[in-house]
Amino acid sequence: MKGDHIGEFEELILLTVAILHGEAYGVAIKHALKEHAGRTVSISAVHAALDRLDRKGFLKSWVGGATTERGGRRKRFFELTNAGTAALAARRETRESLWDLLRDAAPELSIEGRPS
């Protein structure tokens, strides 16, 4: 179905939201992507992806309380939905299937760390 597909960046966002488990908001996601995926991204790119994933039903969000360190502004937190978890599982299954096909079709291209 159209809209169910997630790209590589959206996959990273969903995984990061899951890792941050209840503490996922724009800036935290941006920092986690840098630390764990080596990706330097703009906060605008993070927010755009979060909005897309929310519209697709892969995330749900809520607004937290105002904080003094943010000048009284509130954070928008994100969490995976069941559909988001299913989208990640489907993406992983597709990747693993392709890796298995590569291993079977061209074992000389096997990449270290993958079973042969």
C-alpha positions in Angstrom: 0.0 0.0 0.0 1.3 3.5 -0.9 2.8 5.2 2.1 3.8 2.0 3.9 7.3 2.1 2.6 10.1 3.7 4.7 13.4 4.9 3.5 16.8 4.5 5.1 16.6 7.8 7.0 13.1 7.0 8.2 14.3 3.6 9.4 17.1 5.3 11.4 14.6 7.7 12.9 12.2 4.9 13.9 15.1 2.9 15.4 16.3 5.9 17.3 12.8 6.7 18.7 12.6 3.1 19.9 16.1 3.3 21.5 15.2 6.5 23.3 12.1 4.8 24.6 9.9 7.6 25.9 12.5 10.3 25.8 12.5 10.7 22.0 12.1 14.4 20.9 13.8 16.3 18.0 17.1 17.3 19.6 17.6 14.0 21.4 17.0 12.1 18.2 19.4 14.4 16.3 22.1 13.8 19.0 21.5 10.1 19.1 21.8 9.8 15.3 25.2 11.6 15.5 26.4 9.4 18.4 25.2 6.0 17.3 24.9 6.2 13.5 27.6 8.8 12.7 25.0 10.9 10.9 25.1 14.7 11.2 21.6 15.9 10.3 19.8 19.2 10.6 17.0 19.5 13.2 14.7 20.4 10.3 15.4 17.1 8.6 14.6 15.3 11.8 11.4 17.2 12.3 10.3 16.6 8.7 10.9 12.9 9.0 9.1 12.8 12.4 6.1 14.6 10.8 6.1 12.1 7.8 6.2 9.1 10.1 3.5 10.5 12.3 1.2 11.1 9.3 1.9 7.5 8.1 0.8 6.2 11.6 4.2 4.8 12.5 4.7 7.2 15.4 2.4 8.8 18.0 3.4 12.0 19.8 2.5 14.0 22.8 3.6 17.4 24.2 5.5 17.4 27.5 5.4 20.1 30.1 7.2 23.4 29.8 10.8 23.5 31.1 12.9 26.4 32.2 16.0 25.3 30.3 13.9 25.6 27.1 12.6 29.1 28.0 9.2 27.8 28.9 8.8 25.9 25.6 7.4 22.4 25.6 9.0 19.3 24.0 7.1 17.1 21.5 7.9 13.4 22.4 7.5 10.5 20.0 6.9 6.8 20.4 6.5 3.9 18.0 3.1 2.6 17.2 2.3 -1.0 16.3 2.4 0.0 12.7 5.9 1.5 13.2 7.2 -1.6 14.8 5.7 -3.7 11.9 7.3 -1.3 9.3 10.7 -1.8 11.0 10.3 -5.5 11.0 9.3 -5.6 7.3 12.3 -3.4 6.4 14.6 -5.7 8.4 13.1 -8.8 6.8 13.6 -7.3 3.3 17.3 -6.4 4.0 18.0 -9.9 5.5 16.4 -11.6 2.5 18.5 -9.6 0.1 21.7 -10.3 2.0 20.8 -14.0 1.9 20.2 -13.8 -1.8 23.6 -12.1 -2.2 25.3 -14.8 -0.2 23.7 -17.6 -2.3 24.2 -15.9 -5.6 27.7 -14.5 -5.1 29.5 -16.0 -2.1 32.7 -14.3 -3.1 31.0 -10.9 -2.3 30.3 -12.1 1.2 30.9 -9.2 3.6 32.7 -9.9 6.9 30.4 -10.3 9.8 27.7 -12.1 7.8 27.4 -15.9 8.1 28.5 -17.7 4.9 
